[in-house]
Amino acid sequence: VEALEQMACGLGFYRENEGPRKGEKGTMFKWEAPKGGEEARDGPFWYLRAPTREAAEKLAAVVGERGVLVKCLVDLWSDGDTLEAMALDLRQGAVEDAALRPDVEDRKSRVACFSDKGSTFQFSCEGFGRRIPMQEQLAVIDVLCRACGHVGKVSLKQPQYDFYVGNTAVSPKEHNLPSIPDHWYFGLLLCRTTTWYDA
């Protein structure tokens, strides 16, 4: 978190309640710990509230080139304690056919794969402390495609858009990792670091 903060400060961001230093210009950003209380603080998914889309994209460009301990940055569309809760979080009401939230509709308007059949996309599904089996990945993708209404074509080589699905579900002593509450995340991948090493 501290390393990301330094990168953000280098782009003219500053901590909430601090303001820029004398003679500097800056834009406020806000860090938030993972959901799930103190037990979740060891989780890999932290929230960075960027002031604008442009600010998020600038930070993503720097992190994509120089980030080492950061695997990716995601424009978060939805999250929840279960896959079903995450899918419902995309909507205004707690029913499957409810309209999408206004902020989700706004995000969709910037992504061609929801309106252009010729556009391409893919899904990246990653678990922390576990590998998500292919059958489960396909079920997750099906739920999210139905919820959002993708109309573009899937491309695994060079997609125009990469959607990210992350999950934490770590039980005590599993893989030598701390216990972390089950939580799901979904959004548009802004960058994936080129310096990340996957064990």
N, C-alpha and C positions, 0 to 999 in steps of 0.2 A: 504494500500500500504506500509506504514512504517513497519508494522509487518512482511509482506512478505519479505521486504528488510532485516530486521534483521535476519530472518531465512536463507536467501540467504547468508548473510555475515558470518553466523555461518558455512556455508558449504565451505567458501573460495571464495565467490563471492564478488565483490565490485562495487560501482557505476561507471558509465561511467565518464571519465575525472578525476577520483580520484586516481585510482590505489590502490594496497594493502598498508597497513601500513608497516612501517619498520619491517623487520623480518617476515612478513607474505607472504604467497603465495596466489594468487587469480586469478580468471577468470572474465573477464568483462561481465556484463549483462546490459540490457538497458530497462528502463520503458517507456511506451508510454501511454498517456491518451486515452480514448475511442474516436472513430471517431465521427465527428459531431460538433467539435469546443467546445467553452466554455459551451454551453448548454448541451453537453453530459457528462461533467465531473462528474455529479452526477450518471451516469450510472454504472452498476455493472461490466461491462466487460472491464477490463484493459489489456494492452498488456505487457508481459514480454518477451523480446527477449533473450533467453538463448544462450550461446556460442556454446553448443553442445547438442545433444540428451541425452547423459549421464548426463550432468549437469541438464537438465530439469527433468529427471527421478529421480535424487537424491533429488532435491527440492520437487518433487511430493511426494516422500516417506515420507519426514519430514512433509509436509503440510497435507498429508492424516492422519497422526497420531496426529498432534498437532494444526492444523489450527482451529480457532474458527470463525473468521469473513470472512473466505474464504470458499466458497461452493465447488469449484472444480478448477482444473487446466486442461486445454485443449491444446493439440497440434493443433493449428489452421491451417486448410487446406484452408479455404475460408471464406470470409465475403462480405456483400453487403447491400445496402439500401433496397433491395427487395429480395424475395426468388429467383426470376429469375436472378437478378444480382449476387447473391451468387453462383448459379449454373453455370453461365457463367464465374465467376471468377476462377472456377476450371480449365478452359480450356485456351488454347493458343489464340484462336480466338473467336470473338463475334458471333459464330453460334453454334447451339446445337450439331452438329456432329464434331466439331473441336477436335483435340487431347488434352488430358489433359496436363496441364503445367508440365514441367520436375520435379519440386519439388514435385508435387502431385504424379506423377508416382513413384518417389523415395520413398515417404511415403507408397504408396500402396505395394511396393515390400517387406516391412517389416511386412505387415499385411496379414495373411494367408487367411482371408475370401474373398480375391479377386482372389485366385487361387485354394484353396482347398475346395471342396464341403462339406467336413466333418467338417470344422471349424464353429464356432458359433459366432454370433454377435447380438447386439441389438442397438436401437436408444433411446436416452433420449431427449425429447423435452421439453424445459422449457421457459416460458415467464417471463419477469420482469414487474411487475405491471399488469399482466393479465395471465389467464390460457389459454393455446392453446387448443382449442377443438379437440376432437379425430379425427374428419373428416379432420381438417386442418393438424393435425400431420401426418395422413396417406398420405395426398397429398404431404407434405414436404418430407417424407421418400421415396415416390415413385420417386419424382424428383431427389433426391440425389442418390438413388440406380441406376437409369438409367444413371445418369451422371458418376458415379464411376465404375459401373459394379460389384456389389457384387454378389458372387456366393455361399457363405456359407449359413448356415441355421440360422434362427432366434431362439434365446433362451432367454427367459425372466428371467430365474432363475439364471443360472451361465454362461453367455456368455464369450468367450475368449476375445472379443473386444466390447467396448462400445463406440458408436459414439454419440457425443453431438451436439444438435442443440439448440442455444439460440436466443432469440428475445427480443428486447426492443421496445416497442410501447406505451409510456405513454403520455397521453394527460394531459393538465393542470388540477390540482385539482382532478385527478382520484386517488383513493386510498390514498389520502394525500401524494402523491409523486410529485416531481418536473417534469416538462415537459422534456421528453427525446426523441430525434429523433429516428424514426424507423430504426432498423439495425438488420441484421441477421448474425449469426456466426455458423460455422460448423467445427468440427474437432474430433480427437480421444481423448477420456477422459483419462487423465493420472492418476487422482485421484479424489475421492469425499471424503470430510472430514467426519469423523465419529462423529465429535462434532458439526456439523451444526444443528441448530434447525429451522425447517420449521413451520411458523405460520399457 
